[in-house]
């Protein structure tokens, strides 16, 4: 079993060419790509997202077990949780508990890009930063590949 999975998702600007079809929906959503299957994720879900100007979530939703972390990397918009609306922009990070009813919209003139990570609420225990262990050995880089 390999200790690494690598996927190149392509340019952010091309995310709207990828289609996600939620269960029970007759048509797909464009601009949303999930990576659980492609990367073999076992403790989280990851998606990359692009929302066009004026577009919004097609529905409000909440989760049963998963909290979500949203990291906004470009653009500006508005996020709604339990009826509370607040602005988001590049650099905004939002955590929503499973029961939080959420939705978002692009309120700006350019595309809104964000990363969303889902993980089971309460699954991190103890020191998460201290979970890493130092390993002796050199870092090996192929200088011909850089750039």
Secondary structure, 3 states (H helix, E strand, C coil): CCCCCCCCCCCHHHHHHCEECCCCCCCCEECEEECHHHHCCCCCEEEEEEECCCCECCCCECCCCEEEEEEEEECEEEEEECCEEEEEECCCEEEECCCCCEEEEECCCCCEEEEEEEEECCCCCCCCHHHCCCCCCCCCCCHHHCC
